[in-house]
Amino acid sequence: MPERDLPTRLDESLPDVDWDRLAPDARRWTFSAPSGPLAALESGTPSAERAVLVPGVTGSKEDFRFVMPQLVAAGYFVQSFDLAGQYESWPAGPENLRPPRVEYDYDLLVGDLIAFLEAGSTPSHLLGYSFAGVVAQLVAAQRPDLVSSLTLLSTPPVSGRAYRSIKRIGWLDRFVDARGSALLMKLGIVWNVQRVPPGRLRFVRERFTLTRAEAHRQVMGLLSRTPDVTGALAAQPFPKLVAVGMHDLWPLGLHRRFAQKLGATIAVYRTGHSPCETAPHQLSRDLLELYATAPAERR
């Protein structure tokens, strides 16, 4: 079997792990963001080229448990953090802003990510997973100087009411508000619609005990106002990757058109919405190939 197929073989034999346990050499720390303390992980040598991996709503930094060690082994310094209000970043919220606000909005999330990037070496390789891909796009459009490459992992491929285009249940968008969307998403996770292994299921259920309900609900509301910055991003010189499972929430055709508008390459895996968990070796291979194409002055 060709060597390039090795990542696929490794992904097909992934173990069910204790997701509370850190990946080898990973370190916990706390970042003081504008919205409050963000729980973070990092691994590798801080002087190395930097990659920042951002999980989405109801997700957490642990989602990159299988990816971080591979990037570190290739010589990168890798960081991740829980979004404000999510999991161990539950203390962070709009009430901590100056002046205080009441909503988890795009400005809060973009401001936190810009501050996180500015606190380390830049430009950095940036990955946004699912909803965080929307935030990463906004940051890359506003502050392209901070970005060496941009990866959008299972990111909504449409603007406006993003949930309207979801396969099978998109029609429900006409009848449910942000609270209803948040409930549907939570039930899908708790009832294990994706059929994740027992260790993973226990972990994702436990995360809801910390994630703030208003953070979940308000972020789901933001997906009804998904901005379109593809034109601004297409004009940027840094390389871009759309990475997605063929069984993602949104049809693959929409992801292909999204990548074309961005001027991005696309990688498709035989998995669902979470390639960082189910196809991490293939994803890491493609990330490393992307990073190698970044212009020297942006690395």
C-alpha positions in Angstrom: 0.0 0.0 0.0 1.4 3.5 -0.9 2.9 5.5 1.9 0.3 8.2 1.4 -2.4 5.7 2.4 -0.8 5.2 5.8 -2.8 8.1 7.4 -6.0 6.5 6.3 -5.0 3.2 7.8 -4.1 4.8 11.1 -7.4 6.6 11.2 -9.3 3.4 10.7 -7.7 2.0 13.8 -8.0 4.9 16.2 -8.5 3.9 19.8 -11.2 5.1 22.1 -9.3 7.2 24.6 -10.0 9.1 27.8 -10.4 12.6 26.3 -9.8 14.2 29.7 -6.2 13.1 29.5 -3.8 15.4 27.7 -2.0 14.4 24.6 1.7 13.7 25.1 3.7 16.9 26.2 0.5 19.1 26.1 0.3 21.8 28.7 -2.7 23.6 30.2 -2.7 27.3 30.7 -5.1 30.3 30.9 -5.2 33.2 28.5 -6.5 36.5 29.7 -8.8 37.6 26.8 -10.9 40.7 26.6 -14.0 38.6 27.5 -12.2 36.9 30.4 -10.1 33.8 31.2 -9.9 31.3 28.3 -8.8 27.7 29.1 -6.0 26.8 26.6 -3.6 24.0 25.7 -0.3 24.2 24.0 2.4 21.7 22.8 5.8 22.0 21.2 8.6 24.6 21.3 7.3 28.2 21.6 10.0 29.4 19.3 8.8 27.1 16.5 6.4 28.1 13.7 3.0 28.5 15.3 -0.4 26.9 14.6 -3.6 27.9 16.3 -6.5 25.5 16.3 -9.9 26.9 17.4 -12.8 24.6 18.3 -16.5 25.5 17.7 -19.6 25.8 19.7 -20.1 23.0 22.2 -16.5 21.9 21.3 -13.3 22.3 23.1 -9.5 22.4 22.8 -9.4 18.6 23.4 -11.0 18.0 20.0 -7.5 18.3 18.5 -6.0 15.6 20.8 -4.9 13.4 17.9 -3.8 16.3 15.6 -1.6 18.3 18.0 1.1 15.6 18.5 1.5 15.2 14.7 1.9 18.9 14.1 4.4 19.1 17.0 6.3 16.1 15.6 6.7 18.0 12.3 8.2 21.0 14.2 5.3 23.3 14.9 4.2 25.0 18.1 0.5 24.3 18.5 -2.1 26.1 20.7 -5.8 25.8 21.2 -8.4 27.3 23.5 -12.1 27.0 24.4 -14.3 29.8 23.0 -15.7 32.2 25.6 -18.6 30.5 27.5 -17.7 27.1 26.2 -16.5 24.2 28.5 -13.6 25.3 30.7 -13.8 28.9 29.3 -17.3 29.2 30.9 -16.2 32.2 33.1 -15.5 34.3 30.0 -18.4 36.4 28.7 -19.7 39.8 27.6 -20.1 41.0 31.2 -16.3 41.1 31.4 -15.8 43.4 28.5 -15.1 47.1 28.9 -17.7 48.5 28.8 -19.8 45.4 29.7 -22.2 43.9 27.2 -24.9 41.3 27.4 -24.4 39.1 24.2 -21.9 36.6 22.9 -21.6 38.3 19.5 -19.2 38.2 16.7 -17.3 41.2 18.0 -16.6 39.4 21.3 -15.4 36.3 19.6 -13.3 38.0 17.0 -11.8 40.3 19.6 -10.8 37.3 21.7 -9.2 35.5 18.8 -7.3 38.6 17.6 -5.9 39.1 21.2 -4.9 35.4 21.3 -3.0 35.6 18.0 -1.4 38.9 19.0 -0.1 37.4 22.2 2.2 35.0 20.3 4.3 34.9 17.2 2.6 36.0 14.0 1.6 35.4 11.4 0.3 32.0 12.5 -1.4 29.1 10.8 -5.0 29.4 11.8 -7.7 26.7 11.8 -11.3 27.3 12.7 -13.5 24.2 13.3 -17.3 24.4 12.5 -18.7 27.7 13.9 -15.1 28.8 14.8 -14.4 28.8 11.1 -16.8 31.7 10.7 -14.9 33.6 13.4 -11.5 32.7 11.8 -12.7 34.1 8.5 -13.7 37.4 10.1 -10.3 37.6 11.8 -8.4 36.7 8.6 -10.4 39.3 6.7 -9.9 42.1 9.3 -6.3 41.2 10.2 -4.6 39.3 7.4 -1.3 40.3 8.9 -1.9 37.8 11.7 -2.5 34.8 9.3 0.0 32.6 7.6 -2.5 30.1 6.3 -6.2 29.6 6.9 -8.0 26.2 7.3 -11.8 26.0 7.6 -12.7 22.6 9.0 -16.4 21.6 8.6 -17.2 25.3 8.5 -20.7 26.4 7.4 -20.3 26.9 3.6 -23.1 29.4 3.2 -23.9 32.9 4.5 -27.0 34.2 6.1 -29.2 31.5 7.7 -26.6 28.7 7.6 -28.8 26.1 9.2 -31.3 26.4 6.4 -28.9 24.5 4.2 -28.3 21.6 6.5 -29.1 18.2 5.1 -32.4 16.5 6.2 -33.4 19.0 8.9 -32.6 22.3 7.3 -36.4 22.9 6.7 -36.8 23.2 10.5 -35.0 26.5 10.4 -38.2 28.2 9.5 -39.9 27.0 12.7 -37.2 27.2 15.4 -35.4 30.1 17.0 -31.9 30.1 18.4 -33.1 28.4 21.6 -34.7 25.6 19.6 -31.6 25.2 17.4 -29.4 24.9 20.5 -31.7 22.3 22.0 -31.7 20.2 18.8 -27.9 20.4 18.7 -27.6 19.4 22.3 -30.0 16.5 21.9 -28.2 15.2 18.9 -24.9 15.2 20.9 -26.4 13.7 24.1 -28.3 11.0 22.2 -25.2 10.2 20.2 -26.6 10.6 16.7 -23.0 10.5 15.4 -22.4 7.2 17.1 -19.1 8.2 18.8 -17.3 5.7 21.0 -18.1 5.5 24.7 -15.1 7.4 25.9 -15.9 10.3 23.5 -19.6 10.2 24.4 -18.9 10.5 28.1 -16.6 13.5 27.5 -18.9 15.5 25.2 -21.8 14.9 27.6 -19.8 16.2 30.5 -18.8 19.3 28.7 -22.4 20.5 28.9 -22.2 20.7 32.7 -19.8 23.6 32.3 -20.8 25.3 29.0 -23.0 28.3 29.6 -26.5 27.8 28.2 -26.7 31.4 27.1 -23.4 31.1 25.3 -24.6 28.1 23.4 -27.9 29.7 22.6 -26.5 33.0 21.5 -23.9 31.5 19.3 -26.5 29.4 17.6 -28.3 32.7 16.9 -25.2 34.0 15.2 -25.4 31.2 12.7 -28.6 32.8 11.5 -26.5 35.8 10.5 -23.4 34.1 9.0 -21.4 36.8 7.3 -19.9 36.5 3.8 -16.2 37.6 3.6 -15.2 35.2 0.8 -14.4 38.1 -1.5 -12.0 39.7 1.0 -10.3 36.4 1.8 -10.0 35.4 -1.9 -7.9 38.5 -2.4 -5.4 37.5 0.4 -2.1 35.8 -0.6 -2.0 33.2 2.2 -3.0 29.6 1.3 -6.5 28.4 2.3 -7.9 24.9 2.8 -11.5 23.8 3.2 -11.4 20.4 5.0 -14.7 18.4 5.4 -16.2 15.0 5.7 -18.3 13.7 2.9 -21.0 13.1 5.4 -20.9 16.6 6.9 -24.0 18.5 8.0 -24.0 20.5 4.8 -24.0 19.0 1.3 -20.6 18.5 -0.2 -21.5 20.5 -3.3 -21.9 23.6 -1.1 -18.5 23.1 0.4 -16.9 22.7 -3.1 -18.5 26.0 -4.2 -17.4 27.6 -0.9 -13.8 26.6 -1.5 -14.0 27.8 -5.1 -15.2 31.3 -4.0 -12.4 31.4 -1.4 -9.7 30.3 -3.9 -9.0 27.4 -1.5 -8.1 23.8 -2.0 -10.5 21.3 -0.6 -9.8 18.0 1.2 -12.7 15.5 1.6 -12.6 12.6 4.1 -14.8 9.5 4.4 -16.2 10.8 7.7 -18.8 13.2 9.1 -18.6 16.6 10.8 -15.6 15.9 13.0 -12.5 15.0 10.9 -10.2 16.2 13.6 -11.6 13.3 15.8 -12.2 10.7 13.1 -9.6 11.4 10.4 -6.9 13.2 12.3 -3.9 11.6 10.5 -5.3 12.5 7.1 -6.2 16.0 8.3 -2.7 16.5 9.8 -1.1 15.4 6.5 -3.1 18.0 4.6 -2.4 20.7 7.2 1.3 20.1 6.9 1.1 20.2 3.1 -0.8 23.5 3.4 1.7 25.0 5.9 4.5 24.2 3.5 2.9 26.3 0.8 2.8 29.5 2.9 5.0 32.2 1.5 8.4 32.4 3.3 7.7 36.0 4.5 4.5 34.7 6.2 6.1 31.9 8.1 
